[in-house]
């Protein structure tokens, strides 16, 4: 995971794509998710929802997407 925190080109592309779609909150949530994961801090869906100021359904959806993105970047 440490490679993701260095914000390699694939991560930057994903973040920029979110920002181009005006999904700033989601791009910040992705960066937060990566940093927390890298630090071994795994929060519940409810905790992430509160942290990102979104509903639990949205947080669950984002986490699934983030995990898929990270999996595809590391494999």
TILUM-511587 format. One record per atom (N, C-alpha, C, O): residue in three letters; atom name; x, y, z. Coordinates in Angstrom, 2 decimals, padded with zeros to 5 digits. Each point is the difference from the previous one (the first is absolute). Layout:
// TILUM-511587
aa ALA&at CA&px X&py Y&pz Z
...
***
This chain:
// TILUM-511587
aa UNK&at N&px 000.82&py -001.19&pz 000.00
aa UNK&at CA&px -000.82&py 001.19&pz 000.00
aa UNK&at C&px 000.86&py 001.25&pz 000.00
aa UNK&at O&px -000.45&py 001.05&pz -000.47
aa UNK&at N&px 001.65&py -001.12&pz 000.97
aa UNK&at CA&px 000.86&py 001.18&pz 000.10
aa UNK&at C&px 000.18&py 000.67&pz -001.37
aa UNK&at O&px 000.15&py 001.22&pz -000.07
aa UNK&at N&px -000.17&py -002.01&pz -001.00
aa UNK&at CA&px 000.15&py 000.58&pz -001.34
aa UNK&at C&px -001.16&py 000.94&pz -000.32
aa UNK&at O&px 000.19&py 001.00&pz -000.70
aa UNK&at N&px -001.38&py -001.31&pz 001.20
aa UNK&at CA&px -001.15&py 000.85&pz -000.27
aa UNK&at C&px 000.14&py 001.36&pz 000.68
aa UNK&at O&px -000.40&py 001.02&pz -000.57
aa UNK&at N&px 000.96&py -001.01&pz 001.76
aa UNK&at CA&px 000.12&py 001.25&pz 000.73
aa UNK&at C&px 000.94&py 000.96&pz -000.70
aa UNK&at O&px -000.12&py 001.22&pz 000.15
aa UNK&at N&px 001.04&py -001.74&pz -000.92
aa UNK&at CA&px 000.90&py 000.86&pz -000.76
aa UNK&at C&px -000.73&py 000.65&pz -001.17
aa UNK&at O&px 000.57&py 000.77&pz -000.77
aa UNK&at N&px -001.86&py -001.11&pz 000.65
aa UNK&at CA&px -000.83&py 000.55&pz -001.07
aa UNK&at C&px 000.66&py -000.17&pz -001.37
aa UNK&at O&px 000.34&py 000.97&pz -000.68
aa UNK&at N&px -000.18&py -002.24&pz 000.32
aa UNK&at CA&px 000.55&py -000.32&pz -001.31
aa UNK&at C&px -000.95&py 000.50&pz -001.09
aa UNK&at O&px -001.08&py 000.52&pz 000.29
aa UNK&at N&px 001.49&py -000.67&pz -001.52
aa UNK&at CA&px -000.76&py 000.58&pz -001.10
aa UNK&at C&px -001.42&py -000.56&pz -000.11
aa UNK&at O&px -000.92&py 000.73&pz -000.35
aa UNK&at N&px 000.73&py -002.02&pz 000.66
aa UNK&at CA&px -001.35&py -000.58&pz -000.08
aa UNK&at C&px -000.92&py 000.63&pz 001.04
aa UNK&at O&px -001.17&py 000.27&pz -000.28
aa UNK&at N&px 001.68&py -000.05&pz 001.47
aa UNK&at CA&px -000.79&py 000.62&pz 001.06
aa UNK&at C&px -000.33&py 001.44&pz -000.39
aa UNK&at O&px -001.13&py 000.44&pz 000.16
aa UNK&at N&px 002.12&py 000.27&pz -000.66
aa UNK&at CA&px -000.23&py 001.38&pz -000.42
aa UNK&at C&px -001.05&py 000.08&pz -001.10
aa UNK&at O&px -000.85&py 000.89&pz 000.00
aa UNK&at N&px 000.89&py -001.82&pz -000.94
aa UNK&at CA&px -000.98&py -000.03&pz -001.08
aa UNK&at C&px -001.40&py -000.20&pz 000.56
aa UNK&at O&px -000.94&py 000.67&pz -000.42
aa UNK&at N&px 000.80&py -001.60&pz 001.37
aa UNK&at CA&px -001.30&py -000.27&pz 000.61
aa UNK&at C&px -000.51&py 001.24&pz 000.75
aa UNK&at O&px -001.16&py 000.38&pz -000.14
aa UNK&at N&px 002.04&py 000.22&pz 000.93
aa UNK&at CA&px -000.39&py 001.19&pz 000.77
aa UNK&at C&px -000.38&py 001.15&pz -000.93
aa UNK&at O&px -001.01&py 000.67&pz 000.23
aa UNK&at N&px 001.79&py -000.45&pz -001.27
aa UNK&at CA&px -000.31&py 001.08&pz -000.95
aa UNK&at C&px -001.31&py -000.27&pz -000.73
aa UNK&at O&px -000.76&py 000.92&pz -000.27
aa UNK&at N&px 000.50&py -002.19&pz -000.06
aa UNK&at CA&px -001.25&py -000.35&pz -000.67
aa UNK&at C&px -001.20&py 000.32&pz 000.90
aa UNK&at O&px -001.01&py 000.52&pz -000.46
aa UNK&at N&px 001.14&py -000.83&pz 001.74
aa UNK&at CA&px -001.07&py 000.34&pz 000.95
aa UNK&at C&px -000.19&py 001.51&pz 000.07
aa UNK&at O&px -001.13&py 000.49&pz -000.01
aa UNK&at N&px 002.23&py 000.23&pz 000.09
aa UNK&at CA&px -000.09&py 001.46&pz 000.12
aa UNK&at C&px -000.55&py 000.64&pz -001.26
aa UNK&at O&px -000.72&py 001.00&pz 000.08
aa UNK&at N&px 001.04&py -001.56&pz -001.24
aa UNK&at CA&px -000.56&py 000.54&pz -001.24
aa UNK&at C&px -001.51&py -000.18&pz -000.05
aa UNK&at O&px -000.71&py 000.79&pz -000.63
aa UNK&at N&px 000.22&py -001.83&pz 001.31
aa UNK&at CA&px -001.44&py -000.23&pz 000.09
aa UNK&at C&px -000.62&py 000.75&pz 001.18
aa UNK&at O&px -001.15&py -000.23&pz 000.36
aa UNK&at N&px 001.94&py 001.13&pz 000.24
aa UNK&at CA&px -000.43&py 000.80&pz 001.15
aa UNK&at C&px -000.31&py -000.87&pz 001.22
aa UNK&at O&px -000.83&py 000.37&pz 000.83
aa UNK&at N&px 001.49&py -001.52&pz -000.72
aa UNK&at CA&px -000.19&py -000.90&pz 001.14
aa UNK&at C&px 001.14&py 000.21&pz 001.00
aa UNK&at O&px 000.77&py -000.92&pz 000.31
aa UNK&at N&px -000.69&py 002.14&pz 000.19
aa UNK&at CA&px 001.10&py 000.38&pz 000.90
aa UNK&at C&px -000.07&py -000.77&pz 001.32
aa UNK&at O&px 001.03&py -000.45&pz 000.51
aa UNK&at N&px -002.23&py 000.31&pz 000.03
aa UNK&at CA&px -000.16&py -000.70&pz 001.27
aa UNK&at C&px 000.47&py -001.45&pz -000.14
aa UNK&at O&px 000.66&py -000.54&pz 000.89
aa UNK&at N&px -001.00&py -000.08&pz -002.01
aa UNK&at CA&px 000.39&py -001.39&pz -000.24
aa UNK&at C&px 001.51&py -000.12&pz -000.19
aa UNK&at O&px 000.60&py -000.96&pz 000.47
aa UNK&at N&px 000.02&py 001.92&pz -001.15
aa UNK&at CA&px 001.45&py -000.06&pz -000.19
aa UNK&at C&px 000.73&py 000.17&pz 001.33
aa UNK&at O&px 001.01&py -000.67&pz 000.25
aa UNK&at N&px -001.51&py 001.54&pz 000.62
aa UNK&at CA&px 000.60&py 000.16&pz 001.33
aa UNK&at C&px -000.22&py -001.26&pz 000.84
aa UNK&at O&px 000.88&py -000.40&pz 000.76
aa UNK&at N&px -002.05&py -000.21&pz -000.90
aa UNK&at CA&px -000.28&py -001.24&pz 000.73
aa UNK&at C&px 000.95&py -001.11&pz -000.46
aa UNK&at O&px 000.46&py -000.79&pz 000.82
aa UNK&at N&px -000.17&py 000.74&pz -002.11
aa UNK&at CA&px 000.92&py -001.02&pz -000.52
aa UNK&at C&px 001.40&py 000.20&pz 000.59
aa UNK&at O&px 000.63&py -000.96&pz 000.43
aa UNK&at N&px -000.16&py 002.19&pz -000.41
aa UNK&at CA&px 001.32&py 000.26&pz 000.58
aa UNK&at C&px 000.01&py -000.36&pz 001.48
aa UNK&at O&px 000.96&py -000.60&pz 000.49
aa UNK&at N&px -002.01&py 000.96&pz 000.22
aa UNK&at CA&px -000.12&py -000.33&pz 001.42
aa UNK&at C&px -000.01&py -001.51&pz 000.20
aa UNK&at O&px 000.67&py -000.52&pz 000.89
aa UNK&at N&px -001.41&py -000.19&pz -001.73
aa UNK&at CA&px -000.08&py -001.46&pz 000.08
aa UNK&at C&px 001.38&py -000.63&pz -000.20
aa UNK&at O&px 000.37&py -000.92&pz 000.72
aa UNK&at N&px 000.36&py 001.42&pz -001.70
aa UNK&at CA&px 001.35&py -000.53&pz -000.27
aa UNK&at C&px 000.94&py 000.25&pz 001.18
aa UNK&at O&px 000.74&py -000.90&pz 000.40
aa UNK&at N&px -000.76&py 002.09&pz 000.14
aa UNK&at CA&px 000.88&py 000.33&pz 001.13
aa UNK&at C&px -000.35&py -000.85&pz 001.21
aa UNK&at O&px 000.89&py -000.56&pz 000.65
aa UNK&at N&px -002.18&py 000.45&pz -000.34
aa UNK&at CA&px -000.42&py -000.82&pz 001.14
aa UNK&at C&px 000.40&py -001.46&pz -000.20
aa UNK&at O&px 000.51&py -000.64&pz 000.92
aa UNK&at N&px -000.73&py 000.13&pz -002.12
aa UNK&at CA&px 000.37&py -001.39&pz -000.28
aa UNK&at C&px 001.49&py -000.21&pz 000.15
aa UNK&at O&px 000.44&py -001.01&pz 000.55
aa UNK&at N&px 000.33&py 001.95&pz -001.05
aa UNK&at CA&px 001.46&py -000.10&pz 000.09
aa UNK&at C&px 000.47&py 000.01&pz 001.45
aa UNK&at O&px 001.00&py -000.63&pz 000.34
aa UNK&at N&px -001.73&py 001.34&pz 000.51
aa UNK&at CA&px 000.34&py 000.07&pz 001.43
aa UNK&at C&px -000.59&py -001.16&pz 000.79
aa UNK&at O&px 000.15&py -000.05&pz 001.22
aa UNK&at N&px -000.83&py -000.87&pz -001.90
aa UNK&at CA&px -000.60&py -001.14&pz 000.68
aa UNK&at C&px -001.28&py 000.35&pz 000.74
aa UNK&at O&px -000.44&py -000.76&pz 000.86
aa UNK&at N&px -000.14&py 001.89&pz -001.20
aa UNK&at CA&px -001.23&py 000.47&pz 000.66
aa UNK&at C&px -001.18&py -000.32&pz -000.91
aa UNK&at O&px -000.20&py 000.64&pz -001.03
aa UNK&at N&px -000.58&py -001.63&pz 001.43
aa UNK&at CA&px -001.16&py -000.41&pz -000.80
aa UNK&at C&px -001.26&py 000.35&pz 000.77
aa UNK&at O&px -000.31&py -000.61&pz 001.02
aa UNK&at N&px -000.40&py 001.60&pz -001.52
aa UNK&at CA&px -001.20&py 000.51&pz 000.66
aa UNK&at C&px -001.24&py -000.72&pz -000.52
aa UNK&at O&px 000.00&py -000.55&pz -001.10
aa UNK&at N&px -001.04&py 000.56&pz 001.90
aa UNK&at CA&px -001.27&py -000.58&pz -000.43
aa UNK&at C&px -000.63&py 000.90&pz -001.06
aa UNK&at O&px 000.40&py 001.15&pz -000.18
aa UNK&at N&px -001.37&py -001.70&pz -000.50
aa UNK&at CA&px -000.71&py 000.78&pz -001.02
aa UNK&at C&px -000.64&py 001.23&pz 000.65
aa UNK&at O&px 000.05&py 001.10&pz -000.55
aa UNK&at N&px -000.64&py -001.30&pz 001.71
aa UNK&at CA&px -000.64&py 001.11&pz 000.71
aa UNK&at C&px 001.02&py 001.08&pz 000.37
aa UNK&at O&px -000.28&py 001.19&pz -000.15
aa UNK&at N&px 001.46&py -001.61&pz 000.63
aa UNK&at CA&px 001.04&py 000.98&pz 000.35
aa UNK&at C&px 000.49&py 000.76&pz -001.22
aa UNK&at O&px 000.20&py 001.21&pz 000.05
aa UNK&at N&px -000.01&py -001.93&pz -001.16
aa UNK&at CA&px 000.42&py 000.68&pz -001.23
aa UNK&at C&px -001.09&py 000.95&pz -000.49
aa UNK&at O&px 000.31&py 001.11&pz -000.43
aa UNK&at N&px -001.55&py -001.52&pz 000.50
aa UNK&at CA&px -001.11&py 000.86&pz -000.43
aa UNK&at C&px 000.00&py 001.30&pz 000.80
aa UNK&at O&px -000.17&py 001.08&pz -000.55
aa UNK&at N&px 000.36&py -001.21&pz 001.85
aa UNK&at CA&px 000.03&py 001.18&pz 000.86
aa UNK&at C&px 001.20&py 000.87&pz -000.35
aa UNK&at O&px -000.12&py 001.22&pz -000.09
aa UNK&at N&px 001.26&py -001.85&pz -000.10
aa UNK&at CA&px 001.25&py 000.72&pz -000.31
aa UNK&at C&px -000.10&py 000.75&pz -001.33
aa UNK&at O&px 000.50&py 001.12&pz -000.13
aa UNK&at N&px -001.15&py -001.75&pz -000.85
aa UNK&at CA&px -000.11&py 000.59&pz -001.33
aa UNK&at C&px -001.27&py 000.82&pz -000.18
aa UNK&at O&px -000.21&py 000.61&pz -001.05
aa UNK&at N&px -000.64&py -000.58&pz 002.07
aa UNK&at CA&px -001.25&py 000.76&pz -000.03
aa UNK&at C&px -000.92&py -000.46&pz -001.13
aa UNK&at O&px -000.53&py 000.81&pz -000.77
aa UNK&at N&px 000.35&py -002.14&pz 000.69
aa UNK&at CA&px -000.91&py -000.60&pz -000.98
aa UNK&at C&px -000.82&py -001.06&pz 000.72
aa UNK&at O&px 000.28&py -000.35&pz 001.14
aa UNK&at N&px -001.30&py -000.16&pz -001.81
aa UNK&at CA&px -000.80&py -001.07&pz 000.57
aa UNK&at C&px 000.75&py -001.33&pz -000.01
aa UNK&at O&px 001.00&py -000.16&pz -000.71
aa UNK&at N&px -001.48&py -000.79&pz 001.50
aa UNK&at CA&px 000.68&py -001.29&pz 000.08
aa UNK&at C&px -000.08&py -000.77&pz -001.32
aa UNK&at O&px 000.94&py -000.73&pz -000.35
aa UNK&at N&px -002.03&py 000.88&pz -000.38
aa UNK&at CA&px -000.11&py -000.67&pz -001.30
aa UNK&at C&px 001.05&py 000.53&pz -000.96
aa UNK&at O&px 000.63&py -000.76&pz -000.73
aa UNK&at N&px -000.45&py 002.07&pz 000.72
aa UNK&at CA&px 001.02&py 000.63&pz -000.85
aa UNK&at C&px 001.39&py -000.44&pz 000.43
aa UNK&at O&px 000.82&py -000.35&pz -000.85
aa UNK&at N&px -000.55&py 000.36&pz 002.14
aa UNK&at CA&px 001.32&py -000.42&pz 000.49
aa UNK&at C&px 000.28&py -001.45&pz -000.38
aa UNK&at O&px 001.11&py -000.32&pz -000.42
aa UNK&at N&px -002.11&py -000.54&pz 000.54
aa UNK&at CA&px 000.17&py -001.41&pz -000.37
aa UNK&at C&px 000.34&py -000.12&pz -001.48
aa UNK&at O&px 000.90&py -000.75&pz -000.38
aa UNK&at N&px -001.62&py 001.48&pz -000.44
aa UNK&at CA&px 000.22&py -000.02&pz -001.44
aa UNK&at C&px 001.41&py 000.50&pz -000.35
aa UNK&at O&px 000.69&py -000.60&pz -000.82
aa UNK&at N&px -000.29&py 001.70&pz 001.44
aa UNK&at CA&px 001.33&py 000.56&pz -000.25
aa UNK&at C&px 001.10&py -000.96&pz 000.43
aa UNK&at O&px 000.97&py -000.20&pz -000.73
aa UNK&at N&px -001.13&py -000.40&pz 001.91
aa UNK&at CA&px 001.03&py -000.92&pz 000.50
aa UNK&at C&px 000.15&py -001.18&pz -000.95
aa UNK&at O&px 001.13&py -000.41&pz -000.30
aa UNK&at N&px -002.23&py -000.12&pz -000.19
aa UNK&at CA&px 000.05&py -001.10&pz -000.98
aa UNK&at C&px 000.77&py 000.45&pz -001.24
aa UNK&at O&px 000.86&py -000.72&pz -000.49
aa UNK&at N&px -001.19&py 001.91&pz 000.00
aa UNK&at CA&px 000.69&py 000.53&pz -001.18
aa UNK&at C&px 001.49&py 000.23&pz 000.28
aa UNK&at O&px 000.84&py -000.35&pz -000.82
aa UNK&at N&px -000.52&py 000.93&pz 001.98
aa UNK&at CA&px 001.40&py 000.24&pz 000.36
aa UNK&at C&px 000.78&py -001.31&pz 000.08
aa UNK&at O&px 001.13&py -000.08&pz -000.48
aa UNK&at N&px -001.73&py -000.94&pz 001.08
aa UNK&at CA&px 000.66&py -001.30&pz 000.10
aa UNK&at C&px 000.25&py -000.59&pz -001.37
aa UNK&at O&px 001.06&py -000.57&pz -000.26
aa UNK&at N&px -002.04&py 000.70&pz -000.64
aa UNK&at CA&px 000.17&py -000.49&pz -001.38
aa UNK&at C&px 001.12&py 000.76&pz -000.71
aa UNK&at O&px 000.83&py -000.61&pz -000.68
aa UNK&at N&px -000.81&py 001.93&pz 000.83
aa UNK&at CA&px 001.04&py 000.82&pz -000.62
aa UNK&at C&px 001.37&py -000.40&pz 000.52
aa UNK&at O&px 000.93&py -000.19&pz -000.79
aa UNK&at N&px -000.80&py 000.07&pz 002.09
aa UNK&at CA&px 001.29&py -000.35&pz 000.61
aa UNK&at C&px 000.43&py -001.39&pz -000.44
aa UNK&at O&px 001.17&py -000.21&pz -000.32
aa UNK&at N&px -002.10&py -000.74&pz 000.30
aa UNK&at CA&px 000.32&py -001.36&pz -000.43
aa UNK&at C&px 000.51&py 000.01&pz -001.44
aa UNK&at O&px 001.00&py -000.65&pz -000.30
aa UNK&at N&px -001.68&py 001.39&pz -000.57
aa UNK&at CA&px 000.41&py 000.05&pz -001.41
aa UNK&at C&px 001.34&py 000.70&pz -000.19
aa UNK&at O&px 000.75&py -000.33&pz -000.92
aa UNK&at N&px -000.43&py 001.29&pz 001.78
aa UNK&at CA&px 001.28&py 000.70&pz -000.11
aa UNK&at C&px 001.16&py -000.84&pz 000.50
aa UNK&at O&px 001.13&py 000.15&pz -000.46
aa UNK&at N&px -001.41&py -001.04&pz 001.41
aa UNK&at CA&px 001.09&py -000.77&pz 000.60
aa UNK&at C&px 000.17&py -001.37&pz -000.65
aa UNK&at O&px 000.93&py -000.73&pz 000.34
aa UNK&at N&px -001.80&py 000.38&pz -001.26
aa UNK&at CA&px 000.12&py -001.30&pz -000.68
aa UNK&at C&px 000.17&py 000.16&pz -001.48
aa UNK&at O&px 000.12&py -001.00&pz -000.72
***
